[in-house]
Amino acid sequence: DAGVIQSPRHEVTEMGQEVTLRCKPISGHDYLFWYRQTMMRGLELLIYFNNNVPIDDSGMPEDRFSAKMPNASFSTLKIQPSEPRDSAVYFCASSPEGTKNIQYFGAGTRLSVL
Amino acid sequence: AQSVTQLDSQVPVFEEAPVELRCNYSSSVSVYLFWYVQYPNQGLQLLLKYLSGSTLVKGINGFEAEFNKSQTSFHLRKPSVHISDTAEYFCAVSTYSGGGADGLTFGKGTHLIIQP
């Protein structure tokens, strides 16, 4: 398997623009997680899905952030409008059911909001 | 809620020397414990995990860790490091209630610097 695939790897945008990050989980995995990594706050869970259904979105910073999982092989994280403080590395991870939460991470998307 | 403390933000070690990276956790329920490694500009790779059973777990690249419930610790060790071990190491915990998996709670990370 190719692993968790994230796109784009790098994104540079201007404040106020809409940003969409994409993730393809490992085939057959039931759980999908979105994390954000910053120098100040480290790695934080934003939201996670089980069988395409959002289970916990308490980590989503504010209404500017939204995440969807329209099918088992695709998820998006959208920021609208983007702000400089959203600059971070965003990771997607997936996990199969019954493995006691072993998660496999993508390479991440480095977002810079100018 | 659970939390993870990695006591050292940076650990410099000479090549071929042993190393220990410290991790302490806090949780009101049973947890699963993980160590991940992040090489520059890459994602996180699972090094090892403690899910149940033997408290000494072995992982990839010669690393091992010991779960100590009384001290709520899960320290990572390697008897002899190589220059290629230079990376950021993250300790993480999760709960598993039987109703499903949960997000990981990470420590702030420890930067392992191998000196020749």
Contacts between the chains, C-beta under 8 A, distances in Angstrom:
chain1	res1	chain2	res2	distance
A	4	B	43	7.6
A	31	B	100	7.7
A	31	B	101	5.2
A	33	B	103	5.8
A	33	B	104	7.7
A	35	B	103	7.9
A	35	B	104	7.9
A	42	B	106	5.9
A	42	B	107	7.4
A	42	B	108	4.7
A	42	B	109	6.5
A	43	B	90	6.7
A	43	B	104	7.9
A	43	B	106	4.1
A	43	B	109	7.9
A	44	B	106	7.9
A	45	B	103	3.5
A	45	B	104	6.8
A	45	B	105	7.5
A	48	B	101	8.0
A	48	B	102	7.8
A	48	B	103	5.4
A	50	B	100	5.8
A	50	B	101	7.6
A	55	B	100	7.1
A	56	B	102	7.6
A	56	B	103	6.7
A	59	B	103	7.3
A	91	B	43	6.2
A	91	B	44	7.0
A	93	B	44	7.8
A	95	B	101	5.6
A	97	B	101	7.7
A	100	B	32	5.4
A	100	B	49	7.9
A	100	B	51	4.7
A	100	B	96	5.6
A	100	B	101	7.7
A	101	B	32	5.7
A	101	B	94	4.5
A	101	B	96	5.7
A	101	B	101	4.2
A	101	B	102	6.5
A	101	B	104	7.2
A	102	B	34	7.7
A	102	B	46	6.6
A	102	B	49	6.3
A	103	B	46	7.7
A	103	B	104	6.3
A	104	B	46	7.3
A	105	B	36	7.6
A	105	B	43	4.1
A	105	B	44	4.2
A	105	B	45	7.4
A	106	B	43	5.4
A	107	B	42	6.0
A	107	B	43	4.4
A	108	B	42	7.8
A	108	B	43	5.4
